[in-house]
Amino acid sequence: MTIIHPIAATASDIALALTDNDLSGFSVSPNWTFFPFMSLVSNIVGGLWALGIFVATAAWIIAAFSWVVSKAIHNSTMQQYSGIVFVWIALGMMLLGSAMAIVKFASTQALF
């Protein structure tokens, strides 16, 4: 048997080398100021998020108006499609509105 490293003779020795005490001081957190363009990226993401909310709101209002008009003119096909679009846009707006909470929840979960 050839020993590659004099301290670690087997792969199990390498795997068992780190314990919880060794990792207790290990800490990684986001550094938002490391890159000079991070504020620009943050503004772009925030702007796209706001634009998505505005566009979804406008589409939701148009779908609601189409749904009411289709009911008034007794067009069942138009009512069916505008109702489906109305519901899907409402669900999408819920996701857009809670996007930051979803990201925060997912990023703060302990994986181990």
C-alpha positions as CSV (number, residue, x, y, z in Angstrom):
1,M,0.0,0.0,0.0
2,T,1.4,3.4,-1.1
3,I,0.7,6.3,1.3
4,I,0.2,9.4,-0.7
5,H,0.3,11.8,2.2
6,P,1.9,10.8,5.5
7,I,-0.9,12.3,7.6
8,A,-3.9,11.0,5.8
9,A,-3.5,7.3,4.9
10,T,-7.0,6.6,3.7
11,A,-9.9,8.4,2.1
12,S,-12.0,7.8,5.3
13,D,-9.3,9.6,7.3
14,I,-9.6,12.6,5.0
15,A,-13.4,12.6,5.3
16,L,-13.2,12.3,9.1
17,A,-10.6,15.1,9.4
18,L,-13.1,17.9,9.6
19,T,-15.4,18.0,12.7
20,D,-18.1,20.4,13.8
21,N,-15.6,22.2,16.0
22,D,-13.4,22.9,12.9
23,L,-16.4,24.5,11.1
24,S,-17.8,26.5,13.9
25,G,-15.7,29.6,13.0
26,F,-16.4,29.3,9.3
27,S,-18.7,32.1,8.2
28,V,-19.6,33.2,4.7
29,S,-21.9,36.1,3.9
30,P,-22.7,38.2,0.8
31,N,-20.4,41.1,0.2
32,W,-22.6,43.6,-1.6
33,T,-19.8,46.2,-2.0
34,F,-17.0,44.0,-3.4
35,F,-17.8,44.7,-7.1
36,P,-18.2,48.3,-8.1
37,F,-21.2,47.6,-10.4
38,M,-23.3,45.8,-7.7
39,S,-25.5,48.9,-7.1
40,L,-26.2,49.1,-10.8
41,V,-27.2,45.5,-10.9
42,S,-29.4,46.0,-7.8
43,N,-31.1,48.9,-9.5
44,I,-31.6,47.0,-12.7
45,V,-33.2,44.0,-10.9
46,G,-35.4,46.4,-8.8
47,G,-36.4,48.2,-12.0
48,L,-37.3,45.0,-13.8
49,W,-39.2,43.8,-10.8
50,A,-41.2,47.0,-10.7
51,L,-41.8,46.9,-14.4
52,G,-43.0,43.3,-14.1
53,I,-45.5,44.3,-11.4
54,F,-46.8,47.3,-13.6
55,V,-47.1,45.1,-16.7
56,A,-48.9,42.4,-14.8
57,T,-51.2,44.9,-13.2
58,A,-52.1,46.4,-16.6
59,A,-52.7,42.9,-18.1
60,W,-54.8,41.9,-15.1
61,I,-57.0,45.0,-15.5
62,I,-57.4,44.3,-19.2
63,A,-58.3,40.6,-18.5
64,A,-60.8,41.7,-15.9
65,F,-62.4,44.2,-18.4
66,S,-62.4,41.5,-21.1
67,W,-64.1,39.1,-18.7
68,V,-66.8,41.6,-17.9
69,V,-67.4,42.6,-21.5
70,S,-67.5,38.9,-22.6
71,K,-70.2,38.3,-19.9
72,A,-72.2,41.3,-21.1
73,I,-72.1,40.2,-24.8
74,H,-72.7,36.6,-23.9
75,N,-69.5,35.3,-25.6
76,S,-68.7,32.1,-23.6
77,T,-65.4,31.4,-25.4
78,M,-64.1,34.9,-24.7
79,Q,-65.3,34.6,-21.1
80,Q,-63.5,31.3,-20.7
81,Y,-60.2,32.5,-22.0
82,S,-60.3,35.9,-20.3
83,G,-61.2,34.2,-17.0
84,I,-58.3,31.8,-17.3
85,V,-55.9,34.7,-18.1
86,F,-57.3,36.7,-15.2
87,V,-56.6,33.8,-12.7
88,W,-53.1,33.1,-14.0
89,I,-52.1,36.7,-14.0
90,A,-53.4,37.0,-10.4
91,L,-51.2,34.0,-9.4
92,G,-48.2,35.5,-11.2
93,M,-48.8,38.8,-9.4
94,M,-48.8,37.0,-6.1
95,L,-45.4,35.5,-7.0
96,L,-44.0,38.8,-8.1
97,G,-45.2,40.6,-5.0
98,S,-43.8,38.0,-2.7
99,A,-40.6,37.4,-4.7
100,M,-38.3,39.0,-2.1
101,A,-39.8,37.0,0.8
102,I,-39.5,33.8,-1.2
103,V,-35.8,34.5,-2.0
104,K,-35.1,35.5,1.6
105,F,-36.8,32.3,2.9
106,A,-34.9,30.1,0.5
107,S,-31.5,31.7,1.1
108,T,-31.7,31.5,4.9
109,Q,-32.5,27.8,5.2
110,A,-29.9,25.7,6.9
111,L,-28.8,23.0,4.5
112,F,-26.9,20.9,7.0
